[in-house]
Amino acid sequence: MYAFFLSTAVIFVAELGDKSQLMAMTFATRYRARDVIIGITAATAIVHLASVGIGYWIGDSFADSQDTIAIVAGVAFLGFAAWTWRGDELTEDEADKARRSTGWAILAVGVAFFLAELGDKTMLATITLATQEGWLGTWIGSTVGMVAADALAIAVGAVLGKRLPERAIKIGATSAFVLFGILLILEGAGVL
């Protein structure tokens, strides 16, 4: 359960202000919110299953070096903090493609999210979490965290439109990554 709760929280925070959230809001202007959520859930479950597989393999392969893995994971989280602070924007071209996509809504959303998540910080954060936590809890938690964050974006976007407090979201998400990174580094160094 710890892996589930930790990965839900970390991925939820990682997704705040991410390009995927902007894609979710854009798709929701064209398709029913239910179809967008189903497409996001399917794509996220597939990408994060591969992510936890990679992370579990890394953690298992270097089981004797858990302190080193914790320090590397902490540094990675500090990198995710910098990535979050820098920002991740949906280009006008990407927004136009999302609005113009035709065919089945769930398939269009699912494919778009699958491709957008490959190599994204939420995928890398999931790999990082899976190096130390159980793969099943990390997989389910990371999927729930991402879908929850994107569902929130759809709901908030519907209510507030483009008046989202982007700076506050960026500061909060960056701070959370810094906190997780420092805690992991301290844990790996034997301080905690």
C-alpha positions as CSV (number, residue, x, y, z in Angstrom):
1,M,0.0,0.0,0.0
2,Y,2.9,2.3,0.7
3,A,4.0,2.1,-3.0
4,F,0.5,2.8,-4.1
5,F,0.1,5.9,-1.9
6,L,3.6,7.2,-2.6
7,S,3.4,6.8,-6.4
8,T,-0.2,8.3,-6.5
9,A,1.0,11.4,-4.7
10,V,4.3,11.8,-6.7
11,I,2.8,11.3,-10.1
12,F,-0.2,13.5,-9.3
13,V,2.2,16.3,-8.4
14,A,4.4,15.5,-11.4
15,E,1.4,15.8,-13.7
16,L,0.4,19.2,-12.4
17,G,1.1,21.8,-15.1
18,D,2.4,19.1,-17.5
19,K,1.8,19.0,-21.2
20,S,-0.5,16.0,-20.7
21,Q,-2.9,18.1,-18.6
22,L,-3.1,20.7,-21.3
23,M,-3.8,17.9,-23.8
24,A,-6.6,16.6,-21.6
25,M,-8.2,20.0,-21.4
26,T,-7.9,20.4,-25.2
27,F,-9.4,17.0,-25.9
28,A,-12.2,17.7,-23.4
29,T,-13.3,20.7,-25.6
30,R,-13.9,18.3,-28.5
31,Y,-14.9,15.0,-26.9
32,R,-17.0,13.9,-23.9
33,A,-15.0,14.0,-20.7
34,R,-15.8,10.3,-20.1
35,D,-14.2,9.3,-23.4
36,V,-11.1,11.5,-22.7
37,I,-10.7,9.9,-19.2
38,I,-11.0,6.4,-20.6
39,G,-8.4,7.1,-23.3
40,I,-6.0,8.6,-20.7
41,T,-6.5,5.7,-18.4
42,A,-5.7,3.1,-21.0
43,A,-2.7,4.9,-22.4
44,T,-1.3,5.6,-18.9
45,A,-1.8,2.0,-17.7
46,I,0.2,0.7,-20.7
47,V,3.0,3.3,-20.4
48,H,3.3,3.0,-16.7
49,L,3.3,-0.8,-16.8
50,A,6.4,-0.7,-19.0
51,S,7.9,2.0,-16.7
52,V,7.5,-0.1,-13.6
53,G,8.9,-3.1,-15.4
54,I,12.0,-1.1,-16.3
55,G,12.3,0.3,-12.8
56,Y,11.8,-3.1,-11.1
57,W,14.5,-4.6,-13.3
58,I,16.9,-1.8,-12.4
59,G,16.1,-2.1,-8.7
60,D,16.5,-5.9,-8.8
61,S,19.7,-5.8,-10.8
62,F,21.3,-3.4,-8.3
63,A,19.7,-4.8,-5.1
64,D,23.0,-4.7,-3.3
65,S,23.3,-0.9,-4.0
66,Q,20.0,0.4,-2.6
67,D,21.7,3.3,-0.9
68,T,23.2,4.3,-4.2
69,I,19.9,3.9,-6.0
70,A,18.2,6.1,-3.4
71,I,20.8,8.8,-3.9
72,V,20.5,8.6,-7.7
73,A,16.7,8.6,-7.4
74,G,16.9,11.7,-5.2
75,V,19.1,13.5,-7.7
76,A,16.6,12.4,-10.4
77,F,13.8,14.0,-8.4
78,L,15.8,17.2,-8.1
79,G,16.1,17.1,-11.9
80,F,12.3,16.6,-12.2
81,A,11.9,19.7,-10.0
82,A,14.1,21.7,-12.4
83,W,12.1,20.3,-15.4
84,T,8.8,21.3,-13.7
85,W,10.1,24.8,-12.9
86,R,11.2,25.2,-16.5
87,G,7.7,24.3,-17.6
88,D,6.2,22.1,-20.2
89,E,3.9,23.8,-22.7
90,L,1.5,22.5,-25.4
91,T,2.4,24.1,-28.7
92,E,-0.3,25.6,-30.8
93,D,0.4,22.9,-33.4
94,E,-0.1,20.1,-30.8
95,A,-3.3,21.8,-29.6
96,D,-4.6,22.1,-33.2
97,K,-3.9,18.4,-33.8
98,A,-5.8,17.5,-30.6
99,R,-8.8,19.6,-31.7
100,R,-8.8,18.3,-35.3
101,S,-8.4,14.6,-34.5
102,T,-11.1,12.5,-36.0
103,G,-12.3,9.0,-35.5
104,W,-13.1,7.3,-32.3
105,A,-12.5,9.6,-29.4
106,I,-11.1,7.0,-27.0
107,L,-8.7,5.7,-29.6
108,A,-7.6,9.3,-30.6
109,V,-7.0,10.3,-27.0
110,G,-5.3,7.0,-26.1
111,V,-2.8,7.1,-28.9
112,A,-2.1,10.8,-28.4
113,F,-1.4,10.2,-24.6
114,F,0.6,7.1,-25.2
115,L,2.9,8.9,-27.5
116,A,3.1,12.0,-25.4
117,E,4.0,10.0,-22.2
118,L,6.9,8.2,-23.8
119,G,10.0,9.7,-22.1
120,D,7.9,12.3,-20.2
121,K,8.8,13.1,-16.6
122,T,5.9,11.1,-15.2
123,M,7.2,8.0,-17.0
124,L,10.7,8.7,-15.7
125,A,9.3,9.3,-12.2
126,T,7.4,6.0,-12.3
127,I,10.6,4.2,-13.3
128,T,12.4,5.9,-10.5
129,L,9.8,4.9,-7.9
130,A,9.7,1.3,-9.1
131,T,13.4,0.9,-8.5
132,Q,12.6,0.9,-4.7
133,E,8.9,0.2,-4.3
134,G,6.7,-2.7,-5.3
135,W,5.9,-2.8,-9.0
136,L,2.1,-3.5,-8.6
137,G,1.5,-0.7,-6.1
138,T,3.7,1.7,-8.1
139,W,1.9,0.8,-11.4
140,I,-1.6,1.2,-10.0
141,G,-0.7,4.3,-7.9
142,S,1.1,6.1,-10.8
143,T,-1.8,5.4,-13.1
144,V,-4.4,6.6,-10.5
145,G,-2.3,9.7,-9.8
146,M,-2.0,10.7,-13.4
147,V,-5.6,10.1,-14.3
148,A,-6.7,12.0,-11.2
149,A,-4.5,15.0,-12.1
150,D,-5.8,15.0,-15.7
151,A,-9.4,14.6,-14.6
152,L,-8.8,17.6,-12.3
153,A,-7.4,19.5,-15.2
154,I,-10.5,18.7,-17.3
155,A,-12.9,19.8,-14.4
156,V,-10.9,22.9,-13.5
157,G,-10.5,23.8,-17.2
158,A,-14.2,23.5,-17.7
159,V,-14.9,25.9,-14.8
160,L,-12.0,28.3,-15.0
161,G,-11.0,28.2,-18.7
162,K,-7.6,29.6,-19.2
163,R,-7.4,31.4,-15.8
164,L,-5.5,28.6,-14.1
165,P,-3.0,29.7,-11.4
166,E,-0.1,28.3,-13.4
167,R,2.6,29.9,-11.3
168,A,1.2,28.5,-8.0
169,I,0.9,25.1,-9.6
170,K,4.5,25.3,-10.8
171,I,5.8,26.4,-7.4
172,G,3.9,23.6,-5.6
173,A,5.0,20.8,-7.9
174,T,8.6,22.0,-7.9
175,S,8.7,22.2,-4.1
176,A,7.2,18.7,-3.8
177,F,9.9,17.2,-6.1
178,V,12.7,19.0,-4.2
179,L,11.3,17.6,-0.9
180,F,11.1,14.1,-2.3
181,G,14.6,14.4,-3.8
182,I,16.2,15.6,-0.6
183,L,14.5,12.9,1.5
184,L,15.7,10.2,-0.9
185,I,19.3,11.6,-0.9
186,L,19.3,11.8,2.9
187,E,17.9,8.2,3.1
188,G,20.6,6.9,0.7
189,A,23.3,8.7,2.7
190,G,22.1,7.0,5.9
191,V,20.9,10.2,7.6
192,L,17.2,9.1,7.8
